[in-house]
Amino acid sequence: MLTAIDPLCKVCGMTLWRKALAELLGTALLVLVVVGSGIAASQLSPDDVGLQLLQNAAATAVGLYVLILVFGPVSGAHFNPVVSLADALLGRHSGGLPLRHVPVYVLSQVVGGIGGTVLAHAIFTLPAVTFSTRERTGGGLWLSEVVATVGLLLVIFCLARSGQARSTPAAVGAYIGGAYFFTSSTSFANPAVTVARAFSDTFAGIAPASVPGFVLAQVIGMCFAMGLVATLYPREVAVRDAEAQAQALVPELRVSRSAP
């Protein structure tokens, strides 16, 4: 709890406030991209579902790339409760998101996501909220969400632990864009976005009754992914290997610079 006589806590509180705002805005804009591009695709290509999906996937991949670049320096650009929770659990001894901050992140992401849906509807002159009637349920769809979530978290945390974090925006955007097509669920892989899309009876929507199954599958995927990340890239091994790789590159760089 913040007190008037604890300046350090005040600074920490303001920092958390800035991070929460970044997560709210980032998730809102992400959902705006997903829902808005889905509405636009339905209007532009009303008779071609495949083309609609391609347009939706392309817009989401590019939008996600840009949003991670913009908000990453502030909050880490999670935009996703399973990313926040996994970061807190995997990095609890090495500078990850403090576990006590996870509820703030998740609340910001959910509120931001719903706000993004409302904004997308306003842009396309639709009612602010229209609960989706699109049922998305069944073993194949749930398995797709497990796989999509595992893949997303592997991309994020394996790159981070192998010293390739700068590649994350492009890699995450590319992965989600591709996962639209290799999963039958079109790769939601995000509980906050899943909830937000329930508020839109459009191309990107999901019926409220289908949300719990998707969210549960995403949480299961998170658990599998955390086990794989911890096995493939134990923190101390990952740091040591990254440092060794960097040192090994130095002579090569010197040779290449001195070469005629």
N, C-alpha and C positions, 0 to 999 in steps of 0.2 A: 504494500500500500504506500502511495506517495504521501510525503509529509512536507510541510512548509520549511522544515529545517534540514531537509536532505536534498541538496542541489543535484547530487549524482542521480538519485531516483527520478528527479524531475527530467533530467536529460534522457534517462532511459525511457521514461514514459512518453516523452515527445517523440523519441525514436520509434517506439512501438506504434504511436499514433500515425506517424508518417508511413510506416510499413503497412499498417492496416488500410490506409487510404490508397496506397499503391495497389494493394491486392484487390480492393473494391473496384477501383477504376479499371485495372487490368482485366479482371474477370468480366466486368460489365462490357468492356469493348470486345473481349473475346466472344461472348455470347451474342453481341450485336453482329459481329462478323458471321458467326455460324447461322443464326436465325435469319438475319437480313439477307445474306447471300442465298439462303435456301428459298426465301420468298421471291427474290429477284430471279433466281433460276427457274422457279415454277412459272413465273410470268414470261420470261424470255423463251423458254423451251417447254411449253405446256404438254407436248406430246412425246417427249423423249426423256424418260426417267434417268437413263444412263448419262445423258448430257447434263441433266440437272445435278446429278451426284458429282460429276467431274467439276462443274462450276463451283459447287459447294465445297468440295475438297480443296480445290486450288485456292479459293479465297481464304479458307481456314488455315492452310499451310503457310501462305504468305503473311496473313494477319498475325498468326502466332509468332512467326519469326520476328516481325517488327515489334510486337508487344513485349517480347522477352528482352529485346535490346533496350527498349525504352524504360521498362520498370525493373529490370533485373538489378541494376545498381542500388535500388532503393530497398526492395523487399525480397529479392531473389526470384521474383516473377514466378511464384508457384501457380497461382490461379486454380488450385486444385487441392482439395483436402487430403487426398492420399499422398500427394507429394509433400505437403507440409508435415503430416504425421510421420511419414517415412524419414524425412530429413531430421525430425526431432529424435526419432528412435535410433537411426543409424549413426547420427552424429552427436549423440548425447555426451560422449567423452572427447569430442574433437571439434567443438565449435559449431555444431548444428543448431537449428532453431530450438530455443528453449521450449521444453514441453509445456510450460505454463502459457506460452504465447500461441500455442496451437488453436485453442478455442477462439481467440481473437481473429486469427487468420481465417479459420473456417467460417465464422460468422460473416466476415467481410466478403469472402468469396461467394457465399450463398446469396447474401443481400445484393452484392454487385451483379451476380448472374441474373437474378430476377429483374433487376433494374435494366440490364442489357436487353432482356426480352421485351420489356415494356417500351424501351426506346426504339427497338427495331420495329415494333408494331406502329408506333407513332410516325416513324419515318415513312412507312408504307400505307399510312392512313387506315390502320386496322384498329379494332377495339384494343384497349390497353392490355387486357387479359382475356384469352380464349383457351380454356383448358383443352389440351390435346385429346383427341379420340383415337389416336394411332396406337394400337396395342403392339407392344414389342415384348414378347414373352416366349419362353421355350428354351430347352437345353442348349441348342446351337447358339442362340443369341447370348445366353449367360456365359457359355464357354468362350465366345468371342470377346466378351468384356473382360474375362479373366486374362486371356492371352493379350489383348490390347493393353491392359494395365501393366502386366508384367513387362511387356516390350517397352512401354513408355518409361517406366521407372528404371529399367536397365540402361536405356539410352542416357537418361539424366545422370544417374549416380555412377555408372561405369566411366562415363566421360569425366565427371568431376574427380573421381578417385584415380584416374590415370593421367591427370594433368592436362586434359584436353577440354576444359570448361569453356574456352572461347568458342568452341565449335557447337556448343549446346543449342543456341537459337536456331541455327540452320538444321541441325540434326533432328531436333524435336519437331520443327515444322515439316521436314521431309518425312519423318516417321508417321506423323498423324495424317499427312496427305496420302501416304501409301496405305495406311491402315484402314482408311475409308473403304478401300477396295478389296483387301484380303480378309476382312472380317464381315460376317453377315450382319453385325449390329451397327456397322459403319463407325466403330471405334469411338464411343463416348469417352470411356476411360477417365471419367471425372465426375464425382458425385455432385459437386456444385453445379456444373453445367447440366447434368442430368436433371436435377431438380428444376433448374431454370427453364429447360426446354419443355417441361410439363405444362408451362404457362402459355404455350403457343400451339394452337391447332393449325400448324403449317407444315411444310415439307420436313423441317427439322424436329418436329414435336415428338413427344412420347407421352402416352396416357399416364396419368398419375398412378393408376394401379400397377403399372409396369415399372415404376421407379424403384421400389424396394428390391426387386430382383436384380436390377442393374447395379444398384449401389452395393448390395451384398457381394455380387460377383467382383466388383472393383476392389472391395476390401480384401477379398480372398486373393485376388491378383497381387495386391500390395504385399501381403504376407509372403507369398511365393517369391516375389521380386526381392524383398529384403533378405531372404535366405540366400538367394543366388548372388546378390551383391556382396554380402558378407563373406561368402565362400570364394568368389572370384577375386574380389578386391578387399581383403582385410585392410583396415585403415593404415596400419604401420607398414605393411608390405607395399601397399599402393604408393605411399609417400616415398619410401625408399627406392622403389623401382623407377618412379618418375624422376627422382634426383639423379639416379644412375644413368637414366636415358639422356637427361639434359647434359651431364658431364661427358658422356660418350659422344655427343654431337659437337662439342666444342672443337676438338681437333679437326673434325671434318669441315667445320665452318672456316677454320683458319687456313686449311689447305685450299679450299675453294676460293678464298679471298686472295691468296697469294699466287694462285695459278695464273699463268699468262693468258 
